[in-house]
Amino acid sequence: MKGMKSLIWMTWMGLLAGGCEGFLSPEPQGKLTEEVFFSEEEGALMGINAIYSRLREWDQIGFPWFVICELPSDNSNTGSELADGSVARLNTVNDFTYNAGVDELNNWWTGNYNAIANCNVALESLEGLGNEELKVRCMAQARFFRGFFYFNLVRAFGGVPLMTEVPQPGQYNKPRATEARVYEEIIKDLTYASMNLPTRTQWGEKEWGRVTRSTAQGLLAKVYLFRQEYQKAFNYADSVIVRGEYALHPHYRDLFNPRSLYSREVMLADQFLWQDNRDSESQFVMWQGVRGYWGWGYFSPTESLVNSYEKGDPRLAATVFFSGDTVEGVGAIHFATGLAPRANRKVIWPVSYWNANSFTKTNAHLYFLRYADVLLIYAEAANELGRTAEALDKLELVRERARKSVAEGEDYSDILPEITETNKEKLREIIWHERRIELALEGHRFFDLLRADQVVPGYALRELRADNPDTHFSAVRNRVFLLPQTQIDISQGVLKQNP
């Protein structure tokens, strides 16, 4: 059996290597292999698990993720030092002077399309699986992830080519679909997933880390929030809350603890499935840290972020590591002259938490979706619908958890007072600010700024200027990124650049 597992796995990985180079591959690969592979239930499960493994790839949680999701915001600067060859390139993204040749644009494009190719191969091949219950469960996972990866692409680039099946010869080089059409397909996939995925309880403890019905509904709520379809965003967020399978972790700092695996707050993360061996490097952790001690010191929290916290908010100390702070097992850490004196504390833990005595193998994870996000989606949608009391109720849940996350024995009665604002416009910006603080350095802020600017024109520029008065950001020009020039060249002009 062990030999068969190895053979199946090598066959699958060979298929991916041959058939997942994006939609520009010249030939569909391994058709017979796919059919044989998915004729066995074990093979079907391994194929679906291969999609989960994409969440740990360089192009999902490494430099491309930082450059697309985090660096352009007012929460994060490039960090590192000018002598590092990547800094000058990343600085152009940070100040919105980048061009279409930036490597990370192409990495984000190809990484997400490779993952979509995984999903399409799985969906087509699963049709032959005899176990109907297993087939539907696997298809729901594949369709969830296809929606997730397209959501990554459409927010970054606007309309992109839609590939919803394994292409036949001549079908690879497709023009861009409209942004609305891409969202339509995302919603179809996530709706199917929300109707067919098991709940967290149905999966059971040994399958925690898999996507659930609530995960799909939570992501649907976020998709509809981006579409300004507030009633649907409210309804899906409410479904997650009412089901009651997810909850806020009791303590904010501990939420990011490498030993807090599969917390009830975490709805989708780069971690997946139970693993006995956690001794692997994380691209998410590796590029952060404190340069000169461990890690590469990229993506430093901004002074603007630090100044945005309310007095006494314990989330500041749980999020930002300052020069002079201590790490158990190392001592006081002093940033070198010329480096931004701040780092992401969410990935910095005592040496005893490191695997194999290596900071880069710390089991700290990137959370793509967590319950606090759903509560804030609910609050924002409720406020837009005039349901102020419900908006304030969910906002208070998030602030209450933060308030009580002070060090043991400290008094928290005077910090983070309950919000009582009932003016719709003022409460809207309070909720947006709460999202910035609660989800800081988790990759939400820049896209939140862009969608907020569609509601309150000028909001994004105002916020970005508070961080950098000389920013080159334009709400018109920078609503989406430039398409990778590499992909335009390969397409021989079929792909048209964003204006």
C-alpha positions in Angstrom: 0.0 0.0 0.0 2.8 2.4 0.8 4.3 1.8 -2.6 0.9 2.4 -4.3 0.5 5.7 -2.4 3.9 6.8 -3.6 3.1 5.9 -7.2 -0.2 7.7 -7.1 1.4 10.8 -5.5 4.2 10.9 -8.1 1.6 10.4 -10.9 -0.4 13.3 -9.6 2.6 15.6 -9.2 3.7 14.7 -12.7 0.3 15.6 -14.0 0.6 19.0 -12.2 4.0 19.6 -13.6 2.8 18.8 -17.1 -0.6 20.4 -17.1 -0.6 23.3 -14.7 1.7 25.8 -16.3 -1.3 28.1 -16.6 -3.8 28.3 -19.4 -1.0 28.9 -21.9 0.2 25.3 -22.0 0.4 24.0 -25.6 -1.1 20.5 -24.9 -3.5 19.1 -22.3 -1.5 16.5 -20.4 -2.1 13.1 -18.8 -5.8 12.6 -19.6 -5.7 8.8 -19.1 -3.7 9.2 -15.9 -6.4 11.5 -14.5 -9.2 9.0 -15.1 -7.3 6.2 -13.6 -6.1 8.3 -10.7 -9.6 9.4 -9.7 -11.1 5.9 -10.1 -9.9 5.2 -6.6 -11.3 7.0 -3.5 -7.8 7.3 -2.1 -6.6 9.0 -5.2 -9.5 11.4 -5.2 -8.7 12.5 -1.7 -5.0 12.9 -2.5 -5.9 15.0 -5.5 -8.0 17.3 -3.4 -5.3 17.5 -0.8 -2.9 18.7 -3.5 -5.2 21.7 -3.9 -4.8 22.5 -0.2 -1.1 22.3 -0.6 -1.2 25.3 -2.9 -1.9 27.4 0.1 1.7 26.9 1.3 3.3 27.8 -2.0 5.7 30.7 -2.6 3.2 32.4 -4.9 0.4 32.3 -2.4 2.1 33.3 0.9 5.6 34.5 -0.2 6.7 37.7 -1.9 3.7 37.8 -4.3 1.2 37.8 -1.5 3.0 40.6 0.3 3.3 42.7 -2.8 -0.3 42.3 -3.9 -2.1 42.2 -0.6 0.0 44.0 2.0 2.8 46.2 0.8 0.7 48.9 -1.1 -1.4 49.6 2.0 -0.7 52.1 4.7 0.0 49.3 7.2 3.3 48.0 5.7 6.6 49.4 4.3 9.1 47.4 2.3 11.5 47.0 5.2 14.9 45.2 4.8 17.8 47.3 3.6 18.7 49.1 0.4 21.6 46.8 -0.2 19.2 43.9 -0.8 18.5 43.6 -4.5 14.7 43.3 -4.1 14.2 46.4 -2.1 14.3 48.9 -5.0 11.8 46.9 -7.0 9.4 46.5 -4.0 9.7 50.2 -3.2 8.1 50.9 -6.6 5.0 49.0 -5.5 5.0 50.7 -2.1 4.9 54.1 -3.7 2.8 53.2 -6.8 5.5 53.8 -9.4 5.9 50.1 -10.4 5.6 48.9 -14.0 4.1 45.7 -15.6 7.5 43.9 -15.4 7.5 43.5 -11.6 8.1 39.8 -11.0 5.6 39.4 -8.3 2.7 40.5 -10.6 3.5 37.5 -12.8 4.0 35.2 -9.8 0.6 36.1 -8.4 -1.0 35.5 -11.8 0.7 32.2 -12.6 0.4 30.9 -9.0 -3.4 31.4 -8.9 -3.9 30.1 -12.4 -1.8 27.0 -11.6 -4.0 26.4 -8.5 -7.2 26.9 -10.7 -5.8 24.3 -13.1 -5.5 21.9 -10.1 -9.2 22.6 -9.4 -10.3 22.1 -13.0 -8.4 18.8 -13.4 -9.9 17.5 -10.1 -13.4 18.6 -11.1 -13.3 16.9 -14.5 -11.7 13.7 -13.3 -14.0 13.3 -10.3 -16.9 12.8 -12.6 -15.9 9.2 -12.9 -15.8 8.5 -9.1 -18.4 5.9 -8.1 -18.9 7.0 -4.5 -21.4 9.8 -5.0 -21.1 11.2 -1.4 -17.3 11.5 -1.7 -17.5 12.9 -5.2 -19.8 15.8 -4.1 -17.7 16.5 -1.0 -14.5 16.6 -3.2 -16.2 18.7 -5.9 -17.4 21.2 -3.3 -13.8 21.6 -2.0 -12.4 22.0 -5.5 -15.1 24.6 -6.4 -14.6 26.5 -3.2 -10.9 26.9 -4.0 -11.5 27.8 -7.6 -13.7 30.6 -6.3 -11.1 31.6 -3.8 -8.3 31.7 -6.3 -10.4 33.7 -8.8 -11.3 36.1 -6.0 -7.5 36.7 -5.6 -7.2 37.4 -9.3 -10.2 39.6 -9.8 -9.4 41.9 -6.9 -5.9 42.3 -8.1 -6.4 42.7 -11.9 -10.1 43.2 -12.6 -11.4 41.1 -15.4 -9.2 38.0 -16.2 -9.5 35.0 -18.5 -12.1 32.5 -17.2 -10.9 28.9 -17.2 -13.6 26.6 -15.7 -12.6 23.3 -17.4 -9.5 21.6 -18.6 -8.7 23.2 -21.9 -8.6 21.4 -25.2 -6.0 22.2 -27.8 -6.4 25.8 -29.0 -8.4 26.9 -26.0 -5.6 28.1 -23.8 -5.1 31.7 -25.1 -8.3 33.3 -24.0 -9.2 37.0 -23.7 -10.2 38.6 -20.5 -13.7 38.2 -19.2 -15.4 41.2 -17.7 -14.9 41.8 -13.9 -18.7 41.2 -13.5 -18.5 37.9 -15.3 -15.6 36.7 -13.1 -17.5 37.6 -10.0 -20.5 35.7 -11.4 -18.4 32.6 -11.7 -16.9 33.1 -8.2 -20.4 33.3 -6.7 -21.6 30.2 -8.6 -18.6 28.2 -7.2 -18.9 29.4 -3.7 -22.7 28.9 -3.6 -22.2 25.3 -4.7 -19.6 24.9 -2.0 -21.8 26.5 0.6 -24.6 24.0 -0.2 -22.5 20.9 -0.3 -19.5 21.2 2.0 -19.7 19.5 5.4 -19.9 21.6 8.5 -16.9 21.8 10.9 -18.7 19.3 13.2 -19.4 16.9 10.3 -15.8 17.0 9.3 -14.7 16.0 12.8 -11.6 16.9 14.7 -9.1 15.0 12.4 -10.3 17.0 9.4 -10.1 20.4 11.0 -8.2 22.6 8.5 -10.5 21.6 5.6 -12.9 24.2 4.3 -16.5 24.0 5.7 -19.9 25.2 4.8 -19.3 28.3 7.0 -16.0 29.0 5.3 -17.8 29.2 2.0 -20.6 31.3 3.4 -18.1 33.6 5.1 -16.2 34.1 1.8 -19.4 34.7 0.0 -20.2 37.4 2.5 -16.9 39.0 1.7 -17.4 38.7 -2.0 -20.8 40.4 -1.7 -19.4 43.1 0.5 -16.9 43.9 -2.3 -19.9 44.0 -4.7 -21.7 46.4 -2.3 -24.6 43.9 -2.2 -25.1 44.4 1.5 -28.2 42.4 2.0 -26.5 39.2 0.7 -23.3 40.0 2.6 -25.5 40.3 5.7 -27.4 37.1 5.1 -24.3 35.0 4.5 -22.4 36.4 7.5 -25.5 35.9 9.6 -25.6 32.2 8.5 -22.1 31.7 9.8 -22.9 33.4 13.1 -26.2 31.5 13.7 -24.6 28.1 13.0 -22.3 28.8 16.0 -19.4 26.5 14.9 -16.9 29.3 14.9 -16.2 31.8 17.7 -13.6 34.4 18.7 -10.5 33.0 20.3 -10.5 34.2 24.0 -7.2 36.1 23.8 -6.0 38.1 20.7 -2.3 37.4 21.0 -2.8 33.7 21.6 -4.9 33.5 18.4 -1.6 33.6 16.5 0.2 31.2 18.8 2.0 28.5 16.7 0.6 25.9 19.1 -3.0 27.1 18.8 -3.7 24.9 15.8 -7.1 25.0 14.2 -8.6 27.5 16.6 -12.4 27.9 16.4 -11.8 31.4 15.0 -9.7 30.3 12.0 -11.9 29.6 9.0 -9.3 29.4 6.3 -5.5 29.4 6.7 -2.3 28.3 5.0 -2.3 25.4 7.4 -4.2 22.3 6.1 -5.1 19.0 7.6 -3.4 17.3 10.6 0.3 16.8 10.2 2.7 15.0 12.5 5.7 16.7 11.0 5.6 20.5 11.3 9.3 20.8 10.4 9.0 22.8 7.2 9.9 26.3 6.3 7.1 28.9 5.9 7.4 31.4 3.1 5.1 33.7 5.1 7.4 33.6 8.1 10.8 33.5 6.3 10.6 37.0 4.7 9.6 38.7 7.9 11.4 38.7 11.3 14.3 41.0 12.2 17.1 41.3 9.7 20.4 40.5 11.3 18.8 38.2 13.9 16.4 35.8 11.9 14.4 36.2 8.8 14.9 38.8 6.2 13.2 41.8 7.8 10.8 42.7 4.9 7.4 44.2 5.2 7.8 46.4 8.3 4.7 47.8 10.0 4.3 51.6 9.4 4.3 54.4 11.9 0.9 55.2 10.6 -0.4 51.8 11.7 1.2 52.2 15.1 -0.5 55.6 15.5 -3.9 54.3 14.5 -4.3 52.2 17.7 -6.4 53.6 20.5 -4.6 54.2 23.8 -4.1 51.0 25.7 -5.3 48.7 22.9 -3.5 45.4 23.6 -3.6 44.5 19.9 -0.8 46.9 19.3 1.7 45.0 21.5 0.3 41.7 19.9 0.9 43.0 16.4 3.9 45.2 16.3 7.4 44.2 17.5 9.5 47.3 18.3 13.3 47.7 18.5 14.3 46.9 22.1 11.5 44.3 22.7 12.7 41.0 24.0 12.3 37.4 22.6 12.5 34.6 25.2 15.6 32.6 24.4 17.3 35.5 22.6 16.9 38.6 24.8 16.5 42.2 23.7 16.4 42.8 20.0 17.8 46.0 18.6 17.3 46.8 14.9 20.3 47.9 13.0 20.7 51.5 12.1 18.9 52.3 8.9 16.2 49.6 9.3 12.6 50.4 10.1 12.5 49.7 13.8 9.3 47.5 13.7 8.4 44.0 12.7 5.3 41.8 12.6 4.9 40.3 16.1 2.3 37.9 14.9 5.1 35.7 13.5 7.6 36.3 16.3 7.5 33.8 19.2 10.0 32.5 21.8 12.7 30.2 20.6 11.0 27.3 22.3 8.2 27.6 19.7 10.6 27.3 16.7 10.8 23.9 14.9 14.3 22.5 14.5 15.6 25.6 16.3 14.8 27.6 13.2 12.7 30.8 13.1 11.7 30.2 9.5 10.1 26.9 10.6 8.0 28.5 13.2 4.5 27.2 12.9 2.9 30.7 12.6 0.3 30.9 9.9 -1.3 33.3 7.5 -5.1 33.5 8.1 -7.1 34.1 4.9 -10.4 34.2 6.7 -11.3 34.2 10.4 -14.4 34.7 12.5 -13.6 38.3 13.5 -13.6 39.2 9.8 -17.1 37.7 9.4 -18.4 39.7 12.5 -17.0 42.9 11.0 -18.5 42.1 7.6 -21.8 41.6 9.4 -21.4 44.9 11.2 -20.6 46.8 8.0 -23.4 45.3 6.0 -25.9 45.9 8.9 -24.9 49.5 9.1 -25.4 50.0 5.4 -28.8 48.4 5.7 -29.8 50.8 8.6 -29.7 48.0 11.2 -27.5 50.1 13.5 -28.1 48.2 16.7 -27.1 44.9 15.1 -24.0 46.5 13.6 -22.9 47.9 17.0 -23.6 44.5 18.7 -21.1 42.7 16.4 -18.6 45.5 16.6 -18.7 45.3 20.3 -17.9 41.6 20.3 -14.7 42.2 18.5 -13.7 45.1 20.7 -14.6 43.2 23.9 -12.3 40.3 23.0 -9.5 42.9 22.3 -10.3 44.7 25.5 -10.0 41.6 27.6 -6.7 40.6 25.9 -4.6 42.6 28.3 -1.9 40.9 30.3 -3.1 38.8 33.2 -4.0 40.9 36.2 -4.2 44.2 34.3 -7.3 46.4 34.4 -9.1 46.8 31.1 -12.1 48.8 32.2 -10.9 52.1 30.7 -9.7 50.9 27.3 -11.5 50.4 24.0 -14.9 51.9 25.2 -18.0 50.5 23.6 -19.0 52.3 20.4 -22.3 54.1 20.6 -22.2 56.1 17.3 -25.5 55.8 15.4 -24.7 58.1 12.4 -24.4 55.8 9.4 -21.5 57.7 7.7 -19.5 58.0 10.9 -20.1 54.4 12.0 -19.1 53.2 8.6 -15.6 54.7 9.0 -15.4 53.4 12.6 -16.0 49.9 11.3 -13.4 50.4 8.5 -10.9 51.5 11.1 -11.7 48.5 13.4 -11.0 46.2 10.4 -7.6 47.9 10.0 -6.7 47.3 13.6 -8.2 43.8 14.1 -6.9 42.4 10.8 -3.6 44.3 10.7 -0.8 42.7 8.6 -3.1 39.9 7.5 -3.5 41.1 3.9 -6.9 42.8 4.0 -6.1 46.5 4.3 -5.2 47.4 0.7 -8.2 45.8 -0.9 -10.4 47.3 1.9 -9.0 50.7 1.0 -9.9 50.2 -2.7 -13.4 49.0 -2.1 -14.0 51.8 0.5 -13.0 54.3 -2.0 -15.9 53.1 -4.2 -18.2 54.0 -1.4 -16.5 57.2 -0.2 -14.5 58.7 -3.0 -11.2 60.0 -1.8 -11.1 57.8 1.2 -8.1 55.7 0.0 -6.0 58.6 -0.9 -6.7 60.3 2.4 -5.6 57.3 4.4 -2.5 56.6 2.2 -1.4 60.2 2.5 -1.6 60.0 6.3 1.1 57.3 5.9 3.0 58.9 3.0 2.2 62.5 2.0 4.1 62.0 -1.3 2.3 58.8 -2.4 1.7 58.4 -6.1 -1.5 56.6 -5.5 -4.4 57.4 -7.9 -7.9 56.0 -7.2 -8.5 55.7 -11.0 -5.1 54.4 -12.1 -4.4 52.1 -9.1 -7.9 50.5 -8.6 -6.3 47.4 -10.1 -2.8 46.3 -10.8 -1.2 46.3 -14.2 -1.4 42.9 -15.9 2.0 41.1 -16.0 3.8 42.1 -19.2 5.0 38.5 -19.5 1.5 37.2 -19.9 0.6 39.9 -22.4 3.6 39.0 -24.5 2.9 35.3 -24.3 -0.7 35.9 -25.4 0.6 37.9 -28.4 -1.7 40.7 -27.6 -4.9 38.7 -26.8 -4.6 40.0 -23.3 -5.2 43.8 -23.1 -3.4 45.8 -20.4 -5.4 47.7 -17.8 -5.5 51.4 -18.8 
